[in-house]
Amino acid sequence: MALGVRLEVALPWLLLAVGALAAPRVYLGPRRRPLRRRPAREKNPTHTRTTEEEQVLSQRYEILEKVGIGGMATVYKAKDKKTGRLVALKVPQERFVGDPRFVRRFHREAEVLAKMDHPNIVKVYDHGQVEGVHFIAMEFLEGEGLDKLIEERRLNLRQAASVLARVADALRHIHAQGIVHRDIKPGNIMVLKGALREEGVDPRGVRLMDFGIAAGKVLTRLTITGARIGTPVYMSPEQAKGRSWTTARTSTPWASSSTRPSPASLPSPGDTRP
């Protein structure tokens, strides 16, 4: 009896074990390791990859940040390691460096600007090349372009007239040196931070910028006759047609710029001949 009781108790468990062995096995695939969450990347990383030209320029300057990229050059905010002075480093884009005429003009332009002494023209401290990287070191300026001030309607009539008076005096100075800017427009006029006053502007708070396509007797030619260079809506008729022109027709782009502050419109694109 004792053995029978033990068999009755054990029999169900034996049947379950045999059933488990006979049942088909289902393959569920390899066991997966739990995924580890990667730390989220910063949307605006503070450290960016250093370019080759930054590494080369760092021999003489401490590169602080890239502040702008134009059609012909990149501009960096930097500190001169010798003097500790903040500068704006203008570096031509690589596609232009292979043109010997462009390189000669780039440095000749810097030489001319370095000799100019006017409170409303951007100052040039140095220029040269380090291991094939050409540069111009200019004064670093904090401010806003006249085009932005106009767009946001932040100038009253007195302020606009005062800014234009300073630019006109700068043009008088460069014309006396036999140079024509060729790209006078609000975007190339900077009003320094804190320079605007209720009654006008600080006389030293305006700068005429970007002499990249300037022409004149003291500058070697970069473009050939017939080439149109500049900003179309601010060009004189001669410039738009690619003809040689002089300071006598600077009045056309100057008039175009001076009409922008008020009422913030461009002159009509019709024939400007007298």
Secondary structure, 3 states (H helix, E strand, C coil): CHHHHHHHHHHHHHHHHHHHHHCCCCCCCCCCCCCCCCCCCCCCCCCCCCCHHHHHHCCCEEEEEEEEECCCEEEEEEEECCCCCEEEEEEECHHHHCCHHHHHHHHHHHHHHHHCCCCCECCEEEEEEECCEEEEEEECCCEEEHHHHHHCCCCCHHHHHHHHHHHHHHHHHHHHCCEECCCCCHHHEEEECCCEECCEECCCCEEECCCCCCEECCCCCCCCCCCCCCCHHHCCHHHHCCCCCCHHHCHHHHHHHHCCCCCCCCCCCCCCCC
